[in-house]
Amino acid sequence: MNNYIPPTIKCFWCNGKMTIGGPTHMGSGLNDVSYFCCDCGGIAHFACYEDKQPIKTFKVEYNVAY
């Protein structure tokens, strides 16, 4: 599968600019990409299995700076 992963997207929260931030995994098995908003600090994470197996559970950990 040849899908284009854009380096930037529009933020869902503030309409600012999101750039790829954090680890990105592409290849066999689980593929995922995370975006970080330069304006509001929001994140977006996209994931799927290469062989179209459904993802049944996931866990997210946030580290917030105060």
C-alpha positions as CSV (number, residue, x, y, z in Angstrom):
1,M,0.0,0.0,0.0
2,N,1.4,3.4,-1.0
3,N,-0.3,6.0,1.1
4,Y,0.9,9.6,1.3
5,I,1.4,10.8,4.9
6,P,1.2,14.6,4.9
7,P,3.9,16.4,7.0
8,T,1.4,18.9,8.2
9,I,-2.4,18.9,8.8
10,K,-4.9,21.4,10.1
11,C,-5.5,21.2,13.9
12,F,-9.0,19.8,14.9
13,W,-9.0,22.0,18.0
14,C,-7.8,25.5,17.0
15,N,-7.4,25.3,13.1
16,G,-3.7,25.9,13.6
17,K,-0.8,23.9,12.0
18,M,-0.1,20.3,13.2
19,T,3.2,18.7,12.3
20,I,4.4,15.1,12.7
21,G,5.6,14.9,16.3
22,G,6.9,11.8,18.1
23,P,7.6,8.3,16.8
24,T,6.1,7.2,13.5
25,H,6.0,3.6,12.5
26,M,5.5,2.4,9.0
27,G,6.2,-1.1,7.6
28,S,4.9,-4.5,8.6
29,G,2.3,-4.8,11.3
30,L,1.0,-1.8,13.1
31,N,1.4,1.5,11.3
32,D,0.9,4.8,13.2
33,V,1.6,8.5,13.0
34,S,1.1,11.3,15.6
35,Y,0.7,15.0,15.0
36,F,1.4,17.9,17.4
37,C,-0.1,21.3,17.1
38,C,2.4,24.2,17.2
39,D,-0.3,26.6,18.3
40,C,-2.4,25.0,21.0
41,G,-0.4,21.9,21.9
42,G,-3.1,19.5,20.8
43,I,-2.3,16.0,19.5
44,A,-3.8,13.7,16.9
45,H,-2.9,10.0,16.6
46,F,-3.7,7.7,13.6
47,A,-3.1,4.0,13.6
48,C,-4.0,0.9,11.6
49,Y,-2.7,-2.6,10.9
50,E,-1.1,-3.2,7.6
51,D,-3.2,-6.4,7.0
52,K,-6.5,-4.6,7.9
53,Q,-6.9,-6.4,11.2
54,P,-9.1,-4.2,13.5
55,I,-7.5,-2.6,16.5
56,K,-9.5,-3.7,19.5
57,T,-7.9,-1.8,22.4
58,F,-5.3,1.0,22.9
59,K,-3.7,2.9,25.7
60,V,-2.5,6.6,25.6
61,E,-0.3,8.3,28.2
62,Y,-0.1,12.1,28.3
63,N,2.7,14.1,29.9
64,V,1.4,17.7,30.6
65,A,3.9,20.5,31.3
66,Y,2.8,22.9,34.1
